[in-house]
């Protein structure tokens, strides 16, 4: 089928790139090395937190919990009545120092709006790869990155492998983004994000 749109002849089906411009909400069940459940997170609530023997570590009020992940990374939560107000990991860098990378925060409304506005620009920057378009390939690419204390994107990578250049197109669009650094508790911080970018052919 051929459709005329503003004087341009467009062939249908046509390609579009859908970017869901929100940070992926956590719905995780994490296990200890011995197979016992370590913790269960749904949205921003810690539903279960156990030691390696199955004893509950949950508390009430404001409290903090740190642990070492299976990969050897130090991670932690800050909680208020089991609602996660902060989640972070420590990332080693040269010189024996470690950067704190926040993975979840309760940010002010203006900063949340800036992050939404910035990631929405991926809609305009995503381009459907010609090879994938020709082959009719669709898929969702999960990209992860850190906004550092200067607002620069670091550690950009694709967590999925759909092929046909979808990952390359998603990464190229992300590299064009510019962010304001995240300001939290009187300082600029490193903030981690994971975004699903969906490439879909509409018919």
C-alpha positions in Angstrom: 0.0 0.0 0.0 1.2 3.5 -0.8 0.2 6.5 1.3 0.8 10.2 0.5 1.8 12.3 3.5 2.7 16.0 2.9 3.8 15.3 -0.6 6.0 12.4 0.3 5.3 8.9 -0.8 5.6 6.5 2.1 5.6 2.7 1.8 3.6 0.8 4.4 4.4 -1.1 6.6 6.5 1.8 8.0 9.2 1.7 10.7 9.0 3.4 14.0 11.2 3.4 17.1 9.4 3.5 20.4 11.4 4.6 23.4 10.0 4.0 26.8 11.7 6.8 28.5 11.6 5.8 32.1 14.0 4.0 34.3 13.1 0.3 34.6 11.4 -0.3 37.9 12.9 -3.0 40.0 11.0 -6.3 40.3 13.8 -8.5 41.5 14.4 -11.7 43.4 18.0 -12.1 44.4 19.5 -15.3 45.9 22.5 -16.1 48.1 25.2 -18.3 46.8 23.7 -21.3 48.7 20.3 -20.8 46.8 18.5 -19.2 49.7 16.5 -16.0 48.9 18.5 -12.9 49.7 15.9 -10.2 49.0 12.8 -9.5 47.0 12.0 -6.0 45.6 8.8 -5.0 44.0 8.7 -1.5 42.7 10.4 0.5 45.5 9.4 -1.8 48.4 11.7 -4.4 50.0 9.3 -7.3 50.6 11.8 -9.8 52.0 15.4 -9.6 53.2 17.0 -12.8 54.7 20.5 -13.9 55.7 22.0 -17.1 54.2 20.2 -19.2 56.8 16.7 -17.8 56.0 16.5 -15.5 59.0 14.7 -12.2 58.3 16.8 -9.0 58.4 13.8 -6.6 57.9 13.4 -3.8 60.3 11.0 -0.8 60.9 11.8 2.9 60.7 14.8 4.3 58.9 17.8 1.9 58.4 20.6 1.0 56.0 21.8 -2.4 54.7 25.0 -3.1 52.8 26.1 -6.4 51.2 28.6 -7.8 48.7 27.1 -9.1 45.5 28.1 -12.3 43.8 30.3 -10.3 41.5 32.2 -8.8 44.5 30.6 -5.4 44.3 29.6 -3.6 47.5 26.0 -2.6 47.3 23.5 -1.0 49.7 20.0 0.3 50.5 18.7 3.1 52.6 15.1 2.3 53.7 12.3 3.9 55.6 9.7 1.3 56.7 11.0 -1.0 54.0 10.5 1.6 51.2 13.8 2.0 49.4 14.8 5.7 49.4 18.3 5.0 48.1 20.1 2.1 46.4 23.7 2.3 45.3 26.8 0.3 44.4 30.5 1.1 44.8 32.5 1.1 41.6 36.3 0.8 41.9 38.5 3.1 39.8 42.2 3.8 39.4 44.1 4.7 42.5 42.2 2.5 44.8 39.3 4.9 45.1 35.6 3.9 44.6 32.7 6.0 43.2 29.3 5.7 44.6 26.8 4.9 41.8 23.2 5.5 42.8 20.7 3.1 41.1 17.5 4.4 42.8 16.6 7.7 44.5 13.5 9.7 45.5 14.3 12.8 43.5 12.5 16.2 43.5 9.8 16.7 40.9 11.9 19.2 38.8 14.8 16.7 38.5 12.4 13.9 37.6 10.9 16.1 34.9 14.3 17.0 33.5 15.2 13.3 33.2 11.9 12.5 31.6 12.3 15.3 29.1 15.9 14.4 28.2 15.2 10.7 27.6 12.1 11.5 25.6 14.4 13.0 23.0 15.4 9.5 22.1 12.2 9.4 20.1 13.6 11.9 17.7 17.1 10.5 17.7 16.4 6.8 17.2 16.8 5.7 13.6 15.7 2.3 12.4 18.7 0.4 11.0 18.4 -0.3 7.2 19.5 -3.9 7.6 16.9 -4.6 10.3 14.2 -2.7 8.3 14.9 -4.7 5.2 14.9 -8.0 7.1 11.8 -7.1 9.1 13.6 -7.5 12.4 12.1 -6.1 15.5 13.2 -6.1 19.1 13.9 -4.3 22.4 17.4 -3.1 23.3 18.1 -2.5 27.0 20.8 0.2 27.3 22.5 1.0 30.6 24.6 4.0 31.5 25.7 6.3 34.3 25.2 10.1 34.4 28.3 11.3 36.2 28.8 14.4 38.4 29.4 16.6 35.3 26.2 15.4 33.5 28.2 13.2 31.0 27.1 9.7 30.0 29.7 7.0 31.0 29.6 3.2 30.9 27.1 3.1 28.0 26.4 -0.4 26.9 23.6 -2.6 25.5 22.5 -5.5 27.7 20.6 -7.3 24.9 21.7 -9.0 21.7 19.0 -8.7 19.1 21.3 -8.3 16.1 20.8 -6.5 12.8 22.4 -3.3 14.1 19.6 -2.5 16.6 22.1 -2.2 19.5 24.3 0.1 17.5 21.4 2.3 16.6 20.2 2.5 20.3 23.7 3.3 21.5 24.2 6.0 18.8 21.0 7.7 19.9 22.0 7.6 23.6 25.4 9.2 22.8 23.5 12.3 21.6 21.8 12.9 24.9 22.9 15.7 27.2 21.9 15.6 30.9 22.1 18.0 33.8 24.0 16.2 36.6 21.8 14.8 39.3 21.8 17.0 42.5 21.1 15.1 45.7 21.6 16.1 49.4 23.8 19.1 48.6 26.1 17.5 46.0 26.2 16.2 42.5 26.1 12.4 42.3 26.6 9.5 39.8 23.3 8.0 38.8 22.8 4.7 36.9 20.0 4.2 34.4 18.6 1.3 32.4 16.2 2.0 29.5 14.3 -0.3 27.1 14.3 1.0 23.5 11.8 -0.9 21.4 12.1 -1.1 17.6 8.8 -2.1 16.0 7.5 -2.3 12.5 3.9 -1.0 12.2 1.7 -2.5 9.6 
